[in-house]
């Protein structure tokens, strides 16, 4: 089974020195949606596209599909 990881997004925010609050405001997303991303939960493609517009990047630059392994 696979899930989405937003680690690339949070690394990019650090690299470009953008705060979480700044991204939330510029992309027009709610705090609850942002925390869904922080927790690796599903969000809409509309939100992903708005984040990409703000960061001027492609979806593959901020999200990756990772394999979930059973422990």
N, CA, C and O atoms as a Tripos MOL2 file, in Angstrom:
@<TRIPOS>MOLECULE
protein
  284   283    71     0     0
PROTEIN
NO_CHARGES

@<TRIPOS>ATOM
      1 N           0.8450   -1.1740    0.0000 N.3       1 UNK1
      2 CA          0.0000    0.0000    0.0000 C.3       1 UNK1
      3 C           0.8950    1.2440    0.0000 C.2       1 UNK1
      4 O           1.9980    1.2300    0.5460 O.2       1 UNK1
      5 N           0.3970    2.3210   -0.6240 N.am      2 UNK2
      6 CA          1.1660    3.5590   -0.7260 C.3       2 UNK2
      7 C           0.4060    4.7130   -0.0980 C.2       2 UNK2
      8 O          -0.8080    4.6500    0.0910 O.2       2 UNK2
      9 N           1.1430    5.7680    0.2190 N.am      3 UNK3
     10 CA          0.5220    7.0040    0.6870 C.3       3 UNK3
     11 C           1.3510    8.1820    0.1890 C.2       3 UNK3
     12 O           2.4820    8.0120   -0.2660 O.2       3 UNK3
     13 N           0.7780    9.3690    0.2800 N.am      4 UNK4
     14 CA          1.4890   10.5570   -0.1510 C.3       4 UNK4
     15 C           2.3170   11.1210    0.9900 C.2       4 UNK4
     16 O           1.9070   11.1000    2.1510 O.2       4 UNK4
     17 N           3.4790   11.6190    0.6360 N.am      5 UNK5
     18 CA          4.3520   12.2790    1.6030 C.3       5 UNK5
     19 C           4.5850   13.7010    1.1310 C.2       5 UNK5
     20 O           4.8440   13.9380   -0.0490 O.2       5 UNK5
     21 N           4.4930   14.6450    2.0520 N.am      6 UNK6
     22 CA          4.7000   16.0540    1.7420 C.3       6 UNK6
     23 C           6.0430   16.5560    2.2740 C.2       6 UNK6
     24 O           6.2460   17.7630    2.4010 O.2       6 UNK6
     25 N           6.9580   15.6380    2.5840 N.am      7 UNK7
     26 CA          8.2710   16.0280    3.1100 C.3       7 UNK7
     27 C           9.0090   16.9670    2.1610 C.2       7 UNK7
     28 O           9.7090   17.8810    2.5970 O.2       7 UNK7
     29 N           8.8460   16.7320    0.8540 N.am      8 UNK8
     30 CA          9.5180   17.5900   -0.1290 C.3       8 UNK8
     31 C           9.0090   19.0290   -0.0260 C.2       8 UNK8
     32 O           9.7770   19.9740   -0.2100 O.2       8 UNK8
     33 N           7.7320   19.1960    0.2630 N.am      9 UNK9
     34 CA          7.1670   20.5340    0.4310 C.3       9 UNK9
     35 C           7.8170   21.2330    1.6200 C.2       9 UNK9
     36 O           8.2490   22.3810    1.5080 O.2       9 UNK9
     37 N           7.8870   20.5500    2.7480 N.am     10 UNK10
     38 CA          8.4170   21.1860    3.9510 C.3      10 UNK10
     39 C           9.9180   21.4640    3.8360 C.2      10 UNK10
     40 O          10.4190   22.4300    4.4120 O.2      10 UNK10
     41 N          10.6220   20.6280    3.1050 N.am     11 UNK11
     42 CA         12.0380   20.8960    2.8320 C.3      11 UNK11
     43 C          12.1720   22.1370    1.9550 C.2      11 UNK11
     44 O          13.0430   22.9780    2.1810 O.2      11 UNK11
     45 N          11.2900   22.2450    0.9380 N.am     12 UNK12
     46 CA         11.3250   23.4050    0.0500 C.3      12 UNK12
     47 C          11.0450   24.6910    0.8290 C.2      12 UNK12
     48 O          11.6940   25.7110    0.5970 O.2      12 UNK12
     49 N          10.0850   24.6440    1.7470 N.am     13 UNK13
     50 CA          9.7760   25.8320    2.5430 C.3      13 UNK13
     51 C          10.9890   26.2820    3.3490 C.2      13 UNK13
     52 O          11.2550   27.4780    3.4650 O.2      13 UNK13
     53 N          11.7140   25.3320    3.8970 N.am     14 UNK14
     54 CA         12.9420   25.6650    4.6290 C.3      14 UNK14
     55 C          13.9750   26.2530    3.6840 C.2      14 UNK14
     56 O          14.6060   27.2620    4.0000 O.2      14 UNK14
     57 N          14.1480   25.6320    2.5320 N.am     15 UNK15
     58 CA         15.1490   26.0820    1.5600 C.3      15 UNK15
     59 C          14.8870   27.5040    1.0660 C.2      15 UNK15
     60 O          15.8290   28.2700    0.8580 O.2      15 UNK15
     61 N          13.6150   27.8630    0.8770 N.am     16 UNK16
     62 CA         13.3040   29.2060    0.3690 C.3      16 UNK16
     63 C          12.9730   30.1800    1.4990 C.2      16 UNK16
     64 O          12.6090   31.3290    1.2470 O.2      16 UNK16
     65 N          13.1010   29.7190    2.7400 N.am     17 UNK17
     66 CA         12.8830   30.5480    3.9270 C.3      17 UNK17
     67 C          11.4630   31.1380    3.9610 C.2      17 UNK17
     68 O          11.2760   32.3300    4.2090 O.2      17 UNK17
     69 N          10.4710   30.2750    3.7070 N.am     18 UNK18
     70 CA          9.0660   30.6800    3.7810 C.3      18 UNK18
     71 C           8.4240   29.9990    4.9780 C.2      18 UNK18
     72 O           8.5710   28.7910    5.1640 O.2      18 UNK18
     73 N           7.7200   30.7650    5.7790 N.am     19 UNK19
     74 CA          7.0690   30.1910    6.9590 C.3      19 UNK19
     75 C           5.7950   29.4500    6.5530 C.2      19 UNK19
     76 O           5.2350   29.6660    5.4780 O.2      19 UNK19
     77 N           5.3620   28.5740    7.4480 N.am     20 UNK20
     78 CA          4.1120   27.8500    7.2150 C.3      20 UNK20
     79 C           2.9470   28.8310    7.0840 C.2      20 UNK20
     80 O           2.0870   28.6740    6.2180 O.2      20 UNK20
     81 N           2.9270   29.8410    7.9510 N.am     21 UNK21
     82 CA          1.8580   30.8400    7.9370 C.3      21 UNK21
     83 C           1.8440   31.6110    6.6230 C.2      21 UNK21
     84 O           0.7780   31.8990    6.0790 O.2      21 UNK21
     85 N           3.0150   31.9420    6.1170 N.am     22 UNK22
     86 CA          3.1120   32.6590    4.8530 C.3      22 UNK22
     87 C           2.5330   31.8220    3.7110 C.2      22 UNK22
     88 O           1.8080   32.3420    2.8620 O.2      22 UNK22
     89 N           2.8510   30.5360    3.6920 N.am     23 UNK23
     90 CA          2.3010   29.6560    2.6600 C.3      23 UNK23
     91 C           0.7850   29.5640    2.7810 C.2      23 UNK23
     92 O           0.0780   29.6430    1.7760 O.2      23 UNK23
     93 N           0.2870   29.4000    3.9850 N.am     24 UNK24
     94 CA         -1.1590   29.3160    4.2220 C.3      24 UNK24
     95 C          -1.8560   30.5550    3.6660 C.2      24 UNK24
     96 O          -2.8790   30.4470    2.9890 O.2      24 UNK24
     97 N          -1.3000   31.7280    3.9520 N.am     25 UNK25
     98 CA         -1.9100   32.9800    3.5030 C.3      25 UNK25
     99 C          -1.8210   33.1430    1.9890 C.2      25 UNK25
    100 O          -2.8160   33.4770    1.3450 O.2      25 UNK25
    101 N          -0.6470   32.9110    1.4180 N.am     26 UNK26
    102 CA         -0.4600   33.1120   -0.0180 C.3      26 UNK26
    103 C          -1.2570   32.1200   -0.8530 C.2      26 UNK26
    104 O          -1.7700   32.4750   -1.9150 O.2      26 UNK26
    105 N          -1.3670   30.8690   -0.3800 N.am     27 UNK27
    106 CA         -2.0850   29.8390   -1.1380 C.3      27 UNK27
    107 C          -3.5800   29.8470   -0.8330 C.2      27 UNK27
    108 O          -4.3610   29.2000   -1.5320 O.2      27 UNK27
    109 N          -3.9800   30.5730    0.2030 N.am     28 UNK28
    110 CA         -5.4000   30.6330    0.5540 C.3      28 UNK28
    111 C          -5.9460   29.3050    1.0340 C.2      28 UNK28
    112 O          -7.0600   28.9130    0.6870 O.2      28 UNK28
    113 N          -5.1450   28.6150    1.8390 N.am     29 UNK29
    114 CA         -5.6060   27.3260    2.3790 C.3      29 UNK29
    115 C          -5.8640   27.4700    3.8760 C.2      29 UNK29
    116 O          -5.3000   28.3460    4.5330 O.2      29 UNK29
    117 N          -6.7040   26.6170    4.3960 N.am     30 UNK30
    118 CA         -7.0270   26.6830    5.8220 C.3      30 UNK30
    119 C          -5.9200   26.0220    6.6440 C.2      30 UNK30
    120 O          -5.1360   25.2170    6.1420 O.2      30 UNK30
    121 N          -5.8880   26.3870    7.9070 N.am     31 UNK31
    122 CA         -4.9100   25.7740    8.8170 C.3      31 UNK31
    123 C          -5.1680   24.2780    8.9460 C.2      31 UNK31
    124 O          -4.2300   23.4870    9.0460 O.2      31 UNK31
    125 N          -6.4380   23.8930    8.9440 N.am     32 UNK32
    126 CA         -6.7510   22.4640    9.0780 C.3      32 UNK32
    127 C          -6.2480   21.6820    7.8620 C.2      32 UNK32
    128 O          -5.7720   20.5560    8.0030 O.2      32 UNK32
    129 N          -6.3530   22.2720    6.6750 N.am     33 UNK33
    130 CA         -5.8230   21.6080    5.4770 C.3      33 UNK33
    131 C          -4.3140   21.5180    5.5570 C.2      33 UNK33
    132 O          -3.7330   20.4950    5.1960 O.2      33 UNK33
    133 N          -3.6670   22.5860    6.0300 N.am     34 UNK34
    134 CA         -2.2130   22.5740    6.1760 C.3      34 UNK34
    135 C          -1.7790   21.4700    7.1390 C.2      34 UNK34
    136 O          -0.8060   20.7630    6.8790 O.2      34 UNK34
    137 N          -2.4990   21.3250    8.2460 N.am     35 UNK35
    138 CA         -2.1350   20.2870    9.2120 C.3      35 UNK35
    139 C          -2.4160   18.8860    8.6870 C.2      35 UNK35
    140 O          -1.7770   17.9250    9.1170 O.2      35 UNK35
    141 N          -3.3610   18.7570    7.7630 N.am     36 UNK36
    142 CA         -3.5480   17.4660    7.0970 C.3      36 UNK36
    143 C          -2.2800   17.1110    6.3200 C.2      36 UNK36
    144 O          -1.8340   15.9640    6.3310 O.2      36 UNK36
    145 N          -1.7070   18.1090    5.6480 N.am     37 UNK37
    146 CA         -0.4630   17.8660    4.9130 C.3      37 UNK37
    147 C           0.6600   17.5210    5.8860 C.2      37 UNK37
    148 O           1.4580   16.6240    5.6180 O.2      37 UNK37
    149 N           0.7250   18.2190    6.9990 N.am     38 UNK38
    150 CA          1.7620   17.9450    8.0030 C.3      38 UNK38
    151 C           1.6680   16.5040    8.5100 C.2      38 UNK38
    152 O           2.6800   15.8780    8.8260 O.2      38 UNK38
    153 N           0.4410   15.9910    8.5830 N.am     39 UNK39
    154 CA          0.2090   14.6410    9.0980 C.3      39 UNK39
    155 C           0.1160   13.5880    8.0000 C.2      39 UNK39
    156 O          -0.2250   12.4370    8.2720 O.2      39 UNK39
    157 N           0.4180   13.9750    6.7570 N.am     40 UNK40
    158 CA          0.4170   13.0150    5.6530 C.3      40 UNK40
    159 C          -0.9550   12.5350    5.2500 C.2      40 UNK40
    160 O          -1.0970   11.4470    4.6920 O.2      40 UNK40
    161 N          -1.9780   13.3430    5.5300 N.am     41 UNK41
    162 CA         -3.3410   12.9690    5.1560 C.3      41 UNK41
    163 C          -3.6570   13.4800    3.7500 C.2      41 UNK41
    164 O          -2.9230   14.2960    3.1920 O.2      41 UNK41
    165 N          -4.7510   12.9910    3.1940 N.am     42 UNK42
    166 CA         -5.1510   13.3890    1.8470 C.3      42 UNK42
    167 C          -5.7160   14.8040    1.8190 C.2      42 UNK42
    168 O          -6.4340   15.2230    2.7270 O.2      42 UNK42
    169 N          -5.3770   15.5280    0.7580 N.am     43 UNK43
    170 CA         -5.9450   16.8490    0.4960 C.3      43 UNK43
    171 C          -6.3690   16.8810   -0.9700 C.2      43 UNK43
    172 O          -6.0330   15.9760   -1.7330 O.2      43 UNK43
    173 N          -7.0960   17.9100   -1.3630 N.am     44 UNK44
    174 CA         -7.5760   17.9720   -2.7380 C.3      44 UNK44
    175 C          -6.4680   18.4140   -3.6920 C.2      44 UNK44
    176 O          -5.4950   19.0560   -3.2960 O.2      44 UNK44
    177 N          -6.6470   18.0540   -4.9420 N.am     45 UNK45
    178 CA         -5.6800   18.4830   -5.9610 C.3      45 UNK45
    179 C          -5.7370   19.9970   -6.1420 C.2      45 UNK45
    180 O          -4.7320   20.6080   -6.5040 O.2      45 UNK45
    181 N          -6.8820   20.6070   -5.9000 N.am     46 UNK46
    182 CA         -7.0020   22.0650   -5.9760 C.3      46 UNK46
    183 C          -6.0160   22.7320   -5.0190 C.2      46 UNK46
    184 O          -5.3550   23.7060   -5.3810 O.2      46 UNK46
    185 N          -5.9200   22.2120   -3.8150 N.am     47 UNK47
    186 CA         -4.9820   22.7600   -2.8310 C.3      47 UNK47
    187 C          -3.5410   22.5640   -3.3040 C.2      47 UNK47
    188 O          -2.7190   23.4760   -3.2130 O.2      47 UNK47
    189 N          -3.2500   21.3810   -3.8020 N.am     48 UNK48
    190 CA         -1.8930   21.1310   -4.3120 C.3      48 UNK48
    191 C          -1.5290   22.1100   -5.4180 C.2      48 UNK48
    192 O          -0.4090   22.6210   -5.4560 O.2      48 UNK48
    193 N          -2.4690   22.3720   -6.3170 N.am     49 UNK49
    194 CA         -2.2030   23.2940   -7.4220 C.3      49 UNK49
    195 C          -2.0090   24.7270   -6.9280 C.2      49 UNK49
    196 O          -1.1790   25.4590   -7.4670 O.2      49 UNK49
    197 N          -2.7650   25.1300   -5.9130 N.am     50 UNK50
    198 CA         -2.5860   26.4800   -5.3540 C.3      50 UNK50
    199 C          -1.2210   26.6170   -4.6970 C.2      50 UNK50
    200 O          -0.5680   27.6520   -4.8290 O.2      50 UNK50
    201 N          -0.7870   25.5810   -3.9930 N.am     51 UNK51
    202 CA          0.5430   25.5920   -3.3810 C.3      51 UNK51
    203 C           1.6090   25.6650   -4.4670 C.2      51 UNK51
    204 O           2.5730   26.4210   -4.3490 O.2      51 UNK51
    205 N           1.4340   24.8840   -5.5180 N.am     52 UNK52
    206 CA          2.3880   24.9090   -6.6330 C.3      52 UNK52
    207 C           2.4430   26.2830   -7.3010 C.2      52 UNK52
    208 O           3.5180   26.7440   -7.6850 O.2      52 UNK52
    209 N           1.2970   26.9330   -7.4410 N.am     53 UNK53
    210 CA          1.2760   28.2740   -8.0210 C.3      53 UNK53
    211 C           2.0880   29.2510   -7.1750 C.2      53 UNK53
    212 O           2.8500   30.0580   -7.7070 O.2      53 UNK53
    213 N           1.9220   29.1720   -5.8630 N.am     54 UNK54
    214 CA          2.6570   30.0610   -4.9540 C.3      54 UNK54
    215 C           4.1530   29.7850   -5.0270 C.2      54 UNK54
    216 O           4.9600   30.7140   -5.0650 O.2      54 UNK54
    217 N           4.5200   28.5050   -5.0460 N.am     55 UNK55
    218 CA          5.9340   28.1280   -5.0200 C.3      55 UNK55
    219 C           6.5580   28.0520   -6.4160 C.2      55 UNK55
    220 O           7.7620   27.8400   -6.5580 O.2      55 UNK55
    221 N           5.7190   28.2280   -7.4470 N.am     56 UNK56
    222 CA          6.1770   28.1630   -8.8390 C.3      56 UNK56
    223 C           6.9350   26.8570   -9.1040 C.2      56 UNK56
    224 O           8.0830   26.8420   -9.5490 O.2      56 UNK56
    225 N           6.2260   25.7630   -8.8030 N.am     57 UNK57
    226 CA          6.8310   24.4390   -8.9630 C.3      57 UNK57
    227 C           5.7960   23.4580   -9.4860 C.2      57 UNK57
    228 O           4.6360   23.8150   -9.6900 O.2      57 UNK57
    229 N           6.2170   22.2300   -9.6980 N.am     58 UNK58
    230 CA          5.3550   21.1520  -10.1490 C.3      58 UNK58
    231 C           4.9300   20.3160   -8.9380 C.2      58 UNK58
    232 O           5.6220   20.2980   -7.9190 O.2      58 UNK58
    233 N           3.8110   19.6380   -9.0490 N.am     59 UNK59
    234 CA          3.3230   18.7940   -7.9460 C.3      59 UNK59
    235 C           4.4040   17.7980   -7.5050 C.2      59 UNK59
    236 O           4.5630   17.5330   -6.3130 O.2      59 UNK59
    237 N           5.1360   17.2570   -8.4650 N.am     60 UNK60
    238 CA          6.1680   16.2650   -8.1210 C.3      60 UNK60
    239 C           7.3120   16.8760   -7.3040 C.2      60 UNK60
    240 O           8.1070   16.1470   -6.7120 O.2      60 UNK60
    241 N           7.3960   18.2090   -7.2710 N.am     61 UNK61
    242 CA          8.4200   18.8800   -6.4650 C.3      61 UNK61
    243 C           8.0510   18.9490   -4.9900 C.2      61 UNK61
    244 O           8.9160   19.1800   -4.1450 O.2      61 UNK61
    245 N           6.7590   18.7480   -4.6680 N.am     62 UNK62
    246 CA          6.3180   18.9040   -3.2830 C.3      62 UNK62
    247 C           5.6640   17.6550   -2.6910 C.2      62 UNK62
    248 O           5.4650   17.5730   -1.4790 O.2      62 UNK62
    249 N           5.3320   16.6900   -3.5370 N.am     63 UNK63
    250 CA          4.6430   15.4800   -3.0730 C.3      63 UNK63
    251 C           5.3100   14.2630   -3.6870 C.2      63 UNK63
    252 O           5.7400   14.2880   -4.8400 O.2      63 UNK63
    253 N           5.3910   13.1910   -2.8950 N.am     64 UNK64
    254 CA          5.8650   11.9280   -3.4550 C.3      64 UNK64
    255 C           5.0440   10.7910   -2.8880 C.2      64 UNK64
    256 O           4.5180   10.8680   -1.7770 O.2      64 UNK64
    257 N           4.9480    9.7470   -3.6670 N.am     65 UNK65
    258 CA          4.2330    8.5520   -3.2610 C.3      65 UNK65
    259 C           5.2360    7.6020   -2.6060 C.2      65 UNK65
    260 O           6.2480    7.2390   -3.2060 O.2      65 UNK65
    261 N           4.9420    7.2100   -1.3740 N.am     66 UNK66
    262 CA          5.8500    6.3140   -0.6650 C.3      66 UNK66
    263 C           5.1250    5.0110   -0.3090 C.2      66 UNK66
    264 O           3.9130    4.9920   -0.0930 O.2      66 UNK66
    265 N           5.8710    3.9680   -0.2570 N.am     67 UNK67
    266 CA          5.3540    2.6400    0.0720 C.3      67 UNK67
    267 C           5.2530    2.5080    1.5880 C.2      67 UNK67
    268 O           6.1960    2.8260    2.3130 O.2      67 UNK67
    269 N           4.0970    2.0350    2.0610 N.am     68 UNK68
    270 CA          3.9090    1.7740    3.4820 C.3      68 UNK68
    271 C           4.2800    0.3380    3.7420 C.2      68 UNK68
    272 O           3.7340   -0.5750    3.1220 O.2      68 UNK68
    273 N           5.1980    0.1330    4.6470 N.am     69 UNK69
    274 CA          5.6010   -1.2320    4.9940 C.3      69 UNK69
    275 C           4.9830   -1.6340    6.3180 C.2      69 UNK69
    276 O           4.8830   -0.8250    7.2410 O.2      69 UNK69
    277 N           4.5700   -2.8830    6.4050 N.am     70 UNK70
    278 CA          4.0190   -3.3950    7.6590 C.3      70 UNK70
    279 C           5.1570   -3.6100    8.6470 C.2      70 UNK70
    280 O           6.2470   -4.0570    8.2910 O.2      70 UNK70
    281 N           4.8670   -3.2780    9.8890 N.am     71 UNK71
    282 CA          5.8920   -3.4350   10.9340 C.3      71 UNK71
    283 C           5.6980   -4.7160   11.6940 C.2      71 UNK71
    284 O           6.4660   -5.0130   12.6090 O.2      71 UNK71
@<TRIPOS>BOND
     1     1     2 1
     2     2     3 1
     3     3     4 2
     4     3     5 am
     5     5     6 1
     6     6     7 1
     7     7     8 2
     8     7     9 am
     9     9    10 1
    10    10    11 1
    11    11    12 2
    12    11    13 am
    13    13    14 1
    14    14    15 1
    15    15    16 2
    16    15    17 am
    17    17    18 1
    18    18    19 1
    19    19    20 2
    20    19    21 am
    21    21    22 1
    22    22    23 1
    23    23    24 2
    24    23    25 am
    25    25    26 1
    26    26    27 1
    27    27    28 2
    28    27    29 am
    29    29    30 1
    30    30    31 1
    31    31    32 2
    32    31    33 am
    33    33    34 1
    34    34    35 1
    35    35    36 2
    36    35    37 am
    37    37    38 1
    38    38    39 1
    39    39    40 2
    40    39    41 am
    41    41    42 1
    42    42    43 1
    43    43    44 2
    44    43    45 am
    45    45    46 1
    46    46    47 1
    47    47    48 2
    48    47    49 am
    49    49    50 1
    50    50    51 1
    51    51    52 2
    52    51    53 am
    53    53    54 1
    54    54    55 1
    55    55    56 2
    56    55    57 am
    57    57    58 1
    58    58    59 1
    59    59    60 2
    60    59    61 am
    61    61    62 1
    62    62    63 1
    63    63    64 2
    64    63    65 am
    65    65    66 1
    66    66    67 1
    67    67    68 2
    68    67    69 am
    69    69    70 1
    70    70    71 1
    71    71    72 2
    72    71    73 am
    73    73    74 1
    74    74    75 1
    75    75    76 2
    76    75    77 am
    77    77    78 1
    78    78    79 1
    79    79    80 2
    80    79    81 am
    81    81    82 1
    82    82    83 1
    83    83    84 2
    84    83    85 am
    85    85    86 1
    86    86    87 1
    87    87    88 2
    88    87    89 am
    89    89    90 1
    90    90    91 1
    91    91    92 2
    92    91    93 am
    93    93    94 1
    94    94    95 1
    95    95    96 2
    96    95    97 am
    97    97    98 1
    98    98    99 1
    99    99   100 2
   100    99   101 am
   101   101   102 1
   102   102   103 1
   103   103   104 2
   104   103   105 am
   105   105   106 1
   106   106   107 1
   107   107   108 2
   108   107   109 am
   109   109   110 1
   110   110   111 1
   111   111   112 2
   112   111   113 am
   113   113   114 1
   114   114   115 1
   115   115   116 2
   116   115   117 am
   117   117   118 1
   118   118   119 1
   119   119   120 2
   120   119   121 am
   121   121   122 1
   122   122   123 1
   123   123   124 2
   124   123   125 am
   125   125   126 1
   126   126   127 1
   127   127   128 2
   128   127   129 am
   129   129   130 1
   130   130   131 1
   131   131   132 2
   132   131   133 am
   133   133   134 1
   134   134   135 1
   135   135   136 2
   136   135   137 am
   137   137   138 1
   138   138   139 1
   139   139   140 2
   140   139   141 am
   141   141   142 1
   142   142   143 1
   143   143   144 2
   144   143   145 am
   145   145   146 1
   146   146   147 1
   147   147   148 2
   148   147   149 am
   149   149   150 1
   150   150   151 1
   151   151   152 2
   152   151   153 am
   153   153   154 1
   154   154   155 1
   155   155   156 2
   156   155   157 am
   157   157   158 1
   158   158   159 1
   159   159   160 2
   160   159   161 am
   161   161   162 1
   162   162   163 1
   163   163   164 2
   164   163   165 am
   165   165   166 1
   166   166   167 1
   167   167   168 2
   168   167   169 am
   169   169   170 1
   170   170   171 1
   171   171   172 2
   172   171   173 am
   173   173   174 1
   174   174   175 1
   175   175   176 2
   176   175   177 am
   177   177   178 1
   178   178   179 1
   179   179   180 2
   180   179   181 am
   181   181   182 1
   182   182   183 1
   183   183   184 2
   184   183   185 am
   185   185   186 1
   186   186   187 1
   187   187   188 2
   188   187   189 am
   189   189   190 1
   190   190   191 1
   191   191   192 2
   192   191   193 am
   193   193   194 1
   194   194   195 1
   195   195   196 2
   196   195   197 am
   197   197   198 1
   198   198   199 1
   199   199   200 2
   200   199   201 am
   201   201   202 1
   202   202   203 1
   203   203   204 2
   204   203   205 am
   205   205   206 1
   206   206   207 1
   207   207   208 2
   208   207   209 am
   209   209   210 1
   210   210   211 1
   211   211   212 2
   212   211   213 am
   213   213   214 1
   214   214   215 1
   215   215   216 2
   216   215   217 am
   217   217   218 1
   218   218   219 1
   219   219   220 2
   220   219   221 am
   221   221   222 1
   222   222   223 1
   223   223   224 2
   224   223   225 am
   225   225   226 1
   226   226   227 1
   227   227   228 2
   228   227   229 am
   229   229   230 1
   230   230   231 1
   231   231   232 2
   232   231   233 am
   233   233   234 1
   234   234   235 1
   235   235   236 2
   236   235   237 am
   237   237   238 1
   238   238   239 1
   239   239   240 2
   240   239   241 am
   241   241   242 1
   242   242   243 1
   243   243   244 2
   244   243   245 am
   245   245   246 1
   246   246   247 1
   247   247   248 2
   248   247   249 am
   249   249   250 1
   250   250   251 1
   251   251   252 2
   252   251   253 am
   253   253   254 1
   254   254   255 1
   255   255   256 2
   256   255   257 am
   257   257   258 1
   258   258   259 1
   259   259   260 2
   260   259   261 am
   261   261   262 1
   262   262   263 1
   263   263   264 2
   264   263   265 am
   265   265   266 1
   266   266   267 1
   267   267   268 2
   268   267   269 am
   269   269   270 1
   270   270   271 1
   271   271   272 2
   272   271   273 am
   273   273   274 1
   274   274   275 1
   275   275   276 2
   276   275   277 am
   277   277   278 1
   278   278   279 1
   279   279   280 2
   280   279   281 am
   281   281   282 1
   282   282   283 1
   283   283   284 2
@<TRIPOS>SUBSTRUCTURE
     1 UNK1         2 RESIDUE 1 A UNK
     2 UNK2         6 RESIDUE 1 A UNK
     3 UNK3        10 RESIDUE 1 A UNK
     4 UNK4        14 RESIDUE 1 A UNK
     5 UNK5        18 RESIDUE 1 A UNK
     6 UNK6        22 RESIDUE 1 A UNK
     7 UNK7        26 RESIDUE 1 A UNK
     8 UNK8        30 RESIDUE 1 A UNK
     9 UNK9        34 RESIDUE 1 A UNK
    10 UNK10       38 RESIDUE 1 A UNK
    11 UNK11       42 RESIDUE 1 A UNK
    12 UNK12       46 RESIDUE 1 A UNK
    13 UNK13       50 RESIDUE 1 A UNK
    14 UNK14       54 RESIDUE 1 A UNK
    15 UNK15       58 RESIDUE 1 A UNK
    16 UNK16       62 RESIDUE 1 A UNK
    17 UNK17       66 RESIDUE 1 A UNK
    18 UNK18       70 RESIDUE 1 A UNK
    19 UNK19       74 RESIDUE 1 A UNK
    20 UNK20       78 RESIDUE 1 A UNK
    21 UNK21       82 RESIDUE 1 A UNK
    22 UNK22       86 RESIDUE 1 A UNK
    23 UNK23       90 RESIDUE 1 A UNK
    24 UNK24       94 RESIDUE 1 A UNK
    25 UNK25       98 RESIDUE 1 A UNK
    26 UNK26      102 RESIDUE 1 A UNK
    27 UNK27      106 RESIDUE 1 A UNK
    28 UNK28      110 RESIDUE 1 A UNK
    29 UNK29      114 RESIDUE 1 A UNK
    30 UNK30      118 RESIDUE 1 A UNK
    31 UNK31      122 RESIDUE 1 A UNK
    32 UNK32      126 RESIDUE 1 A UNK
    33 UNK33      130 RESIDUE 1 A UNK
    34 UNK34      134 RESIDUE 1 A UNK
    35 UNK35      138 RESIDUE 1 A UNK
    36 UNK36      142 RESIDUE 1 A UNK
    37 UNK37      146 RESIDUE 1 A UNK
    38 UNK38      150 RESIDUE 1 A UNK
    39 UNK39      154 RESIDUE 1 A UNK
    40 UNK40      158 RESIDUE 1 A UNK
    41 UNK41      162 RESIDUE 1 A UNK
    42 UNK42      166 RESIDUE 1 A UNK
    43 UNK43      170 RESIDUE 1 A UNK
    44 UNK44      174 RESIDUE 1 A UNK
    45 UNK45      178 RESIDUE 1 A UNK
    46 UNK46      182 RESIDUE 1 A UNK
    47 UNK47      186 RESIDUE 1 A UNK
    48 UNK48      190 RESIDUE 1 A UNK
    49 UNK49      194 RESIDUE 1 A UNK
    50 UNK50      198 RESIDUE 1 A UNK
    51 UNK51      202 RESIDUE 1 A UNK
    52 UNK52      206 RESIDUE 1 A UNK
    53 UNK53      210 RESIDUE 1 A UNK
    54 UNK54      214 RESIDUE 1 A UNK
    55 UNK55      218 RESIDUE 1 A UNK
    56 UNK56      222 RESIDUE 1 A UNK
    57 UNK57      226 RESIDUE 1 A UNK
    58 UNK58      230 RESIDUE 1 A UNK
    59 UNK59      234 RESIDUE 1 A UNK
    60 UNK60      238 RESIDUE 1 A UNK
    61 UNK61      242 RESIDUE 1 A UNK
    62 UNK62      246 RESIDUE 1 A UNK
    63 UNK63      250 RESIDUE 1 A UNK
    64 UNK64      254 RESIDUE 1 A UNK
    65 UNK65      258 RESIDUE 1 A UNK
    66 UNK66      262 RESIDUE 1 A UNK
    67 UNK67      266 RESIDUE 1 A UNK
    68 UNK68      270 RESIDUE 1 A UNK
    69 UNK69      274 RESIDUE 1 A UNK
    70 UNK70      278 RESIDUE 1 A UNK
    71 UNK71      282 RESIDUE 1 A UNK
